């Protein structure tokens, strides 16, 4: 396995970043939307689409959720591998200047470089929001019927229309369906891929992305100093997706674990200060917590806090801390991950060991 805990891929299969301009290439612009787990899942789906359709990826996380607005924060922390990509928008913008074909049909420069949700809104047919379908991805999500049938799209915020007009225009050339619903037969030179909850296995995610070694070594040093070889990693997501009924079972399981092995400790990752305080009160010095600034957020996730309040200097620190928790959870002896959280799922995939990872919602 490599440093990210994923299966090693032979070097001969690795496709290097595109260094030279090639106007014959077709591009897939992958826009960042949502939290880290959402983005990784969407990226996996986009990579599959790009490889299937022979497109070069331009991955764009410039929306200001996890770093200064306008800075492509992804390439500061990660590398792509085994897929054709460019980390510069110049080639795409040059094609746009030359009048190359695009999907959506009307695509402006600012659509490529600006935050997606500043120009578009997600449209879902009202009637599709009620039937509930549960779809497995290693964890269980609730998906709207409209999404499963591709009946969601991003539509321009300045394109005023009534409900039926929005439904009629879901696949109109000025708008575009969520990435998971993109047809593979599109022939346009530039296609935009944006999604936040695609149905996609991410088991091979780290065949294609890699945390830069400088950050990996920082997180690994912390794990070594705290003897993570004898630690249970626990993730409790509690600003949204609150698993109220199972929390007592998790605490009971941990108490039993510590009774059987007094040497064990708990590395707790949570987005909720009340949960952190509760665990510290119950388990005292047995709890290890990666110290960081934790804004008080009772819904929607702490990753949105700095974005909502325009705290530019806090965005990247929250991202760094988020990645620290995600990778540190994967370095523990056992991982109790939360099965309704995409954040937890990423840690499970990095760890890549089903014998030591357990969905605590099933306790």
C-alpha positions as a Python dict, from the first residue, in 0.01 Angstrom:
ca = {
    (1, 'X'): (0, 0, 0),
    (2, 'X'): (110, 360, -52),
    (3, 'X'): (130, 640, 206),
    (4, 'X'): (-242, 712, 170),
    (5, 'X'): (-331, 353, 257),
    (6, 'X'): (-459, 269, -91),
    (7, 'X'): (-352, -1, -332),
    (8, 'X'): (-27, 72, -514),
    (9, 'X'): (-59, 125, -890),
    (10, 'X'): (223, 37, -1129),
    (11, 'X'): (417, 345, -1242),
    (12, 'X'): (393, 241, -1608),
    (13, 'X'): (16, 302, -1600),
    (14, 'X'): (44, 653, -1461),
    (15, 'X'): (-68, 930, -1694),
    (16, 'X'): (125, 1249, -1635),
    (17, 'X'): (-17, 1599, -1612),
    (18, 'X'): (-62, 1761, -1953),
    (19, 'X'): (235, 1993, -2003),
    (20, 'X'): (186, 2102, -2366),
    (21, 'X'): (-113, 2274, -2519),
    (22, 'X'): (-311, 2049, -2749),
    (23, 'X'): (-615, 2207, -2908),
    (24, 'X'): (-741, 1865, -3020),
    (25, 'X'): (-805, 1762, -2660),
    (26, 'X'): (-1148, 1763, -2505),
    (27, 'X'): (-1184, 1882, -2146),
    (28, 'X'): (-1396, 1806, -1843),
    (29, 'X'): (-1420, 2095, -1598),
    (30, 'X'): (-1485, 1946, -1254),
    (31, 'X'): (-1636, 2209, -1022),
    (32, 'X'): (-1607, 2180, -645),
    (33, 'X'): (-1944, 2166, -467),
    (34, 'X'): (-2023, 2082, -103),
    (35, 'X'): (-1807, 1933, 172),
    (36, 'X'): (-1485, 1734, 140),
    (37, 'X'): (-1664, 1397, 130),
    (38, 'X'): (-1903, 1526, -138),
    (39, 'X'): (-1614, 1658, -345),
    (40, 'X'): (-1411, 1339, -328),
    (41, 'X'): (-1711, 1128, -429),
    (42, 'X'): (-1793, 1365, -715),
    (43, 'X'): (-1429, 1362, -825),
    (44, 'X'): (-1428, 982, -839),
    (45, 'X'): (-1738, 990, -1058),
    (46, 'X'): (-1583, 1260, -1277),
    (47, 'X'): (-1260, 1062, -1317),
    (48, 'X'): (-1458, 760, -1436),
    (49, 'X'): (-1647, 980, -1681),
    (50, 'X'): (-1328, 1147, -1808),
    (51, 'X'): (-1150, 816, -1865),
    (52, 'X'): (-1452, 666, -2038),
    (53, 'X'): (-1490, 966, -2270),
    (54, 'X'): (-1116, 1038, -2315),
    (55, 'X'): (-1129, 1386, -2165),
    (56, 'X'): (-862, 1584, -1982),
    (57, 'X'): (-971, 1702, -1636),
    (58, 'X'): (-940, 2056, -1511),
    (59, 'X'): (-1029, 2029, -1143),
    (60, 'X'): (-1146, 2359, -999),
    (61, 'X'): (-1185, 2415, -623),
    (62, 'X'): (-1167, 2796, -637),
    (63, 'X'): (-1508, 2861, -483),
    (64, 'X'): (-1375, 2977, -145),
    (65, 'X'): (-1525, 2703, 72),
    (66, 'X'): (-1190, 2571, 194),
    (67, 'X'): (-944, 2841, 103),
    (68, 'X'): (-917, 3200, -19),
    (69, 'X'): (-1177, 3270, -285),
    (70, 'X'): (-1019, 3229, -628),
    (71, 'X'): (-735, 3001, -512),
    (72, 'X'): (-747, 2642, -637),
    (73, 'X'): (-695, 2484, -296),
    (74, 'X'): (-699, 2123, -423),
    (75, 'X'): (-354, 2133, -582),
    (76, 'X'): (-197, 2285, -272),
    (77, 'X'): (-280, 1968, -78),
    (78, 'X'): (-321, 1693, -338),
    (79, 'X'): (-187, 1554, -663),
    (80, 'X'): (-387, 1373, -928),
    (81, 'X'): (-243, 1059, -1088),
    (82, 'X'): (-335, 791, -1339),
    (83, 'X'): (-568, 1029, -1523),
    (84, 'X'): (-503, 1303, -1779),
    (85, 'X'): (-541, 1645, -1619),
    (86, 'X'): (-420, 2002, -1612),
    (87, 'X'): (-392, 2224, -1305),
    (88, 'X'): (-425, 2544, -1509),
    (89, 'X'): (-740, 2688, -1669),
    (90, 'X'): (-541, 2861, -1944),
    (91, 'X'): (-589, 2592, -2208),
    (92, 'X'): (-963, 2578, -2144),
    (93, 'X'): (-1000, 2957, -2148),
    (94, 'X'): (-804, 2977, -2474),
    (95, 'X'): (-1040, 2726, -2633),
    (96, 'X'): (-1335, 2928, -2505),
    (97, 'X'): (-1190, 3244, -2666),
    (98, 'X'): (-1170, 3056, -2996),
    (99, 'X'): (-1541, 2972, -2983),
    (100, 'X'): (-1504, 2602, -2905),
    (101, 'X'): (-1823, 2407, -2839),
    (102, 'X'): (-1934, 2376, -2476),
    (103, 'X'): (-2185, 2201, -2254),
    (104, 'X'): (-2379, 2384, -2124),
    (105, 'X'): (-2418, 2562, -2458),
    (106, 'X'): (-2378, 2908, -2306),
    (107, 'X'): (-2059, 2908, -2100),
    (108, 'X'): (-1880, 3223, -1987),
    (109, 'X'): (-1526, 3259, -1856),
    (110, 'X'): (-1657, 3337, -1513),
    (111, 'X'): (-1848, 3007, -1513),
    (112, 'X'): (-1510, 2834, -1527),
    (113, 'X'): (-1326, 3043, -1270),
    (114, 'X'): (-1602, 3149, -1029),
    (115, 'X'): (-1794, 2952, -767),
    (116, 'X'): (-2063, 2743, -932),
    (117, 'X'): (-2341, 2826, -688),
    (118, 'X'): (-2292, 3199, -737),
    (119, 'X'): (-2415, 3164, -1095),
    (120, 'X'): (-2645, 2863, -1075),
    (121, 'X'): (-2903, 2710, -845),
    (122, 'X'): (-2993, 2341, -814),
    (123, 'X'): (-3340, 2264, -948),
    (124, 'X'): (-3534, 1957, -829),
    (125, 'X'): (-3890, 1871, -937),
    (126, 'X'): (-4113, 1926, -635),
    (127, 'X'): (-4301, 1597, -673),
    (128, 'X'): (-3972, 1403, -673),
    (129, 'X'): (-3878, 1511, -321),
    (130, 'X'): (-4119, 1282, -140),
    (131, 'X'): (-4073, 915, -236),
    (132, 'X'): (-3769, 796, -36),
    (133, 'X'): (-3524, 551, -186),
    (134, 'X'): (-3232, 410, 12),
    (135, 'X'): (-2926, 340, -194),
    (136, 'X'): (-2615, 164, -61),
    (137, 'X'): (-2261, 295, -114),
    (138, 'X'): (-2106, 112, 180),
    (139, 'X'): (-2323, 347, 382),
    (140, 'X'): (-2690, 435, 342),
    (141, 'X'): (-2812, 768, 210),
    (142, 'X'): (-3157, 896, 131),
    (143, 'X'): (-3177, 1007, -230),
    (144, 'X'): (-3457, 1196, -393),
    (145, 'X'): (-3634, 1017, -672),
    (146, 'X'): (-3564, 1307, -904),
    (147, 'X'): (-3190, 1263, -861),
    (148, 'X'): (-3201, 891, -933),
    (149, 'X'): (-3369, 961, -1265),
    (150, 'X'): (-3147, 1256, -1353),
    (151, 'X'): (-3421, 1511, -1290),
    (152, 'X'): (-3197, 1765, -1120),
    (153, 'X'): (-2993, 2034, -1288),
    (154, 'X'): (-2802, 2353, -1220),
    (155, 'X'): (-2987, 2648, -1371),
    (156, 'X'): (-2876, 3008, -1399),
    (157, 'X'): (-2981, 3226, -1107),
    (158, 'X'): (-3066, 3518, -1337),
    (159, 'X'): (-3289, 3303, -1558),
    (160, 'X'): (-3627, 3377, -1402),
    (161, 'X'): (-3891, 3114, -1474),
    (162, 'X'): (-4181, 2946, -1302),
    (163, 'X'): (-4188, 2591, -1170),
    (164, 'X'): (-4293, 2424, -1494),
    (165, 'X'): (-4045, 2634, -1687),
    (166, 'X'): (-3767, 2509, -1462),
    (167, 'X'): (-3878, 2150, -1518),
    (168, 'X'): (-3899, 2200, -1895),
    (169, 'X'): (-3550, 2348, -1909),
    (170, 'X'): (-3368, 2084, -1700),
    (171, 'X'): (-3178, 1959, -2003),
    (172, 'X'): (-3182, 2288, -2192),
    (173, 'X'): (-2848, 2388, -2342),
    (174, 'X'): (-2815, 2687, -2110),
    (175, 'X'): (-2831, 2462, -1804),
    (176, 'X'): (-2691, 2120, -1726),
    (177, 'X'): (-2783, 1812, -1525),
    (178, 'X'): (-2582, 1703, -1226),
    (179, 'X'): (-2258, 1532, -1328),
    (180, 'X'): (-2377, 1180, -1257),
    (181, 'X'): (-2647, 1226, -1523),
    (182, 'X'): (-2413, 1347, -1798),
    (183, 'X'): (-2446, 1129, -2111),
    (184, 'X'): (-2121, 983, -2243),
    (185, 'X'): (-2207, 1074, -2602),
    (186, 'X'): (-2148, 1448, -2558),
    (187, 'X'): (-1913, 1571, -2831),
    (188, 'X'): (-1852, 1927, -2714),
    (189, 'X'): (-1490, 2038, -2662),
    (190, 'X'): (-1558, 2156, -2305),
    (191, 'X'): (-1804, 1985, -2069),
    (192, 'X'): (-1877, 2099, -1715),
    (193, 'X'): (-1913, 1832, -1446),
    (194, 'X'): (-2064, 1937, -1113),
    (195, 'X'): (-2231, 1721, -851),
    (196, 'X'): (-2252, 1680, -476),
    (197, 'X'): (-2400, 1334, -412),
    (198, 'X'): (-2341, 1099, -707),
    (199, 'X'): (-2402, 727, -676),
    (200, 'X'): (-2046, 604, -704),
    (201, 'X'): (-1813, 358, -537),
    (202, 'X'): (-1501, 534, -407),
    (203, 'X'): (-1310, 218, -312),
    (204, 'X'): (-1038, 306, -566),
    (205, 'X'): (-1036, 682, -501),
    (206, 'X'): (-674, 687, -387),
    (207, 'X'): (-558, 520, -704),
    (208, 'X'): (-617, 866, -852),
    (209, 'X'): (-548, 1125, -581),
    (210, 'X'): (-265, 1152, -331),
    (211, 'X'): (-216, 1378, -31),
    (212, 'X'): (108, 1571, -72),
    (213, 'X'): (385, 1415, 133),
    (214, 'X'): (457, 1727, 340),
    (215, 'X'): (106, 1719, 488),
    (216, 'X'): (103, 1341, 521),
    (217, 'X'): (425, 1353, 725),
    (218, 'X'): (280, 1619, 957),
    (219, 'X'): (-25, 1403, 1028),
    (220, 'X'): (186, 1087, 1058),
    (221, 'X'): (414, 1253, 1313),
    (222, 'X'): (112, 1336, 1530),
    (223, 'X'): (-11, 976, 1505),
    (224, 'X'): (331, 837, 1600),
    (225, 'X'): (368, 1074, 1896),
    (226, 'X'): (28, 965, 2027),
    (227, 'X'): (90, 593, 1966),
    (228, 'X'): (-202, 546, 1729),
    (229, 'X'): (-111, 179, 1698),
    (230, 'X'): (-306, 140, 2022),
    (231, 'X'): (-590, 385, 1960),
    (232, 'X'): (-953, 354, 1852),
    (233, 'X'): (-1052, 622, 1602),
    (234, 'X'): (-1408, 751, 1642),
    (235, 'X'): (-1594, 991, 1417),
    (236, 'X'): (-1916, 1152, 1543),
    (237, 'X'): (-2084, 1390, 1302),
    (238, 'X'): (-2327, 1598, 1504),
    (239, 'X'): (-2408, 1927, 1334),
    (240, 'X'): (-2618, 1747, 1077),
    (241, 'X'): (-2695, 1378, 1017),
    (242, 'X'): (-2730, 1338, 1395),
    (243, 'X'): (-2751, 968, 1494),
    (244, 'X'): (-2928, 1023, 1825),
    (245, 'X'): (-3048, 671, 1899),
    (246, 'X'): (-2713, 496, 1847),
    (247, 'X'): (-2485, 731, 2044),
    (248, 'X'): (-2542, 543, 2372),
    (249, 'X'): (-2450, 218, 2199),
    (250, 'X'): (-2125, 369, 2075),
    (251, 'X'): (-2032, 493, 2423),
    (252, 'X'): (-2119, 153, 2570),
    (253, 'X'): (-1903, -25, 2313),
    (254, 'X'): (-1608, 203, 2389),
    (255, 'X'): (-1646, 149, 2763),
    (256, 'X'): (-1637, -227, 2705),
    (257, 'X'): (-1330, -192, 2483),
    (258, 'X'): (-1143, 2, 2751),
    (259, 'X'): (-1242, -246, 3021),
    (260, 'X'): (-1097, -530, 2813),
    (261, 'X'): (-780, -340, 2729),
    (262, 'X'): (-681, -59, 2965),
    (263, 'X'): (-398, 45, 2732),
    (264, 'X'): (-637, 157, 2457),
    (265, 'X'): (-716, 523, 2401),
    (266, 'X'): (-975, 702, 2187),
    (267, 'X'): (-900, 949, 1910),
    (268, 'X'): (-1220, 1151, 1873),
    (269, 'X'): (-1310, 1347, 1563),
    (270, 'X'): (-1630, 1552, 1587),
    (271, 'X'): (-1776, 1873, 1449),
    (272, 'X'): (-1969, 1944, 1769),
    (273, 'X'): (-1822, 2091, 2087),
    (274, 'X'): (-2093, 1933, 2305),
    (275, 'X'): (-1996, 1585, 2185),
    (276, 'X'): (-1629, 1657, 2251),
    (277, 'X'): (-1706, 1773, 2605),
    (278, 'X'): (-1933, 1473, 2663),
    (279, 'X'): (-1661, 1227, 2563),
    (280, 'X'): (-1402, 1407, 2772),
    (281, 'X'): (-1630, 1391, 3076),
    (282, 'X'): (-1694, 1019, 3029),
    (283, 'X'): (-1350, 898, 2921),
    (284, 'X'): (-1129, 1162, 3083),
    (285, 'X'): (-763, 1130, 2980),
    (286, 'X'): (-840, 838, 2753),
    (287, 'X'): (-957, 1082, 2484),
    (288, 'X'): (-714, 1224, 2230),
    (289, 'X'): (-836, 1520, 2030),
    (290, 'X'): (-653, 1705, 1755),
    (291, 'X'): (-655, 2054, 1903),
    (292, 'X'): (-801, 2316, 1671),
    (293, 'X'): (-1032, 2611, 1667),
    (294, 'X'): (-1388, 2482, 1674),
    (295, 'X'): (-1658, 2737, 1589),
    (296, 'X'): (-1994, 2667, 1750),
    (297, 'X'): (-2214, 2544, 1467),
    (298, 'X'): (-2536, 2356, 1538),
    (299, 'X'): (-2628, 2266, 1180),
    (300, 'X'): (-2484, 2238, 832),
    (301, 'X'): (-2124, 2147, 917),
    (302, 'X'): (-1830, 2354, 1039),
    (303, 'X'): (-1681, 2358, 687),
    (304, 'X'): (-1948, 2614, 595),
    (305, 'X'): (-1885, 2846, 890),
    (306, 'X'): (-1601, 3054, 745),
    (307, 'X'): (-1772, 3052, 405),
    (308, 'X'): (-2097, 3187, 548),
    (309, 'X'): (-1926, 3454, 756),
    (310, 'X'): (-1661, 3548, 499),
    (311, 'X'): (-1377, 3458, 735),
    (312, 'X'): (-1114, 3428, 463),
    (313, 'X'): (-828, 3369, 709),
    (314, 'X'): (-1015, 3078, 873),
    (315, 'X'): (-1116, 2883, 563),
    (316, 'X'): (-788, 2708, 490),
    (317, 'X'): (-718, 2639, 858),
    (318, 'X'): (-1050, 2458, 882),
    (319, 'X'): (-958, 2263, 568),
    (320, 'X'): (-617, 2166, 709),
    (321, 'X'): (-779, 2052, 1034),
    (322, 'X'): (-1047, 1861, 843),
    (323, 'X'): (-784, 1670, 645),
    (324, 'X'): (-588, 1606, 967),
    (325, 'X'): (-890, 1438, 1125),
    (326, 'X'): (-967, 1246, 808),
    (327, 'X'): (-618, 1101, 772),
    (328, 'X'): (-555, 1054, 1146),
    (329, 'X'): (-872, 847, 1177),
    (330, 'X'): (-729, 616, 911),
    (331, 'X'): (-405, 571, 1110),
    (332, 'X'): (-569, 429, 1424),
    (333, 'X'): (-566, 61, 1522),
    (334, 'X'): (-946, 41, 1492),
    (335, 'X'): (-1183, 283, 1323),
    (336, 'X'): (-1543, 334, 1432),
    (337, 'X'): (-1681, 533, 1142),
    (338, 'X'): (-2025, 689, 1109),
    (339, 'X'): (-2214, 518, 831),
    (340, 'X'): (-2429, 812, 719),
    (341, 'X'): (-2135, 1049, 672),
    (342, 'X'): (-1930, 1078, 354),
    (343, 'X'): (-1649, 1225, 567),
    (344, 'X'): (-1631, 901, 765),
    (345, 'X'): (-1640, 696, 449),
    (346, 'X'): (-1328, 869, 316),
    (347, 'X'): (-1134, 773, 632),
    (348, 'X'): (-1251, 413, 592),
    (349, 'X'): (-1133, 408, 230),
    (350, 'X'): (-793, 552, 323),
    (351, 'X'): (-750, 290, 596),
    (352, 'X'): (-845, 18, 348),
    (353, 'X'): (-885, -263, 603),
    (354, 'X'): (-1234, -405, 653),
    (355, 'X'): (-1117, -619, 946),
    (356, 'X'): (-1045, -312, 1161),
    (357, 'X'): (-1317, -71, 1047),
    (358, 'X'): (-1670, -74, 1188),
    (359, 'X'): (-1979, 134, 1117),
    (360, 'X'): (-2081, 230, 1470),
    (361, 'X'): (-2438, 301, 1358),
    (362, 'X'): (-2472, -77, 1340),
    (363, 'X'): (-2365, -135, 1701),
}
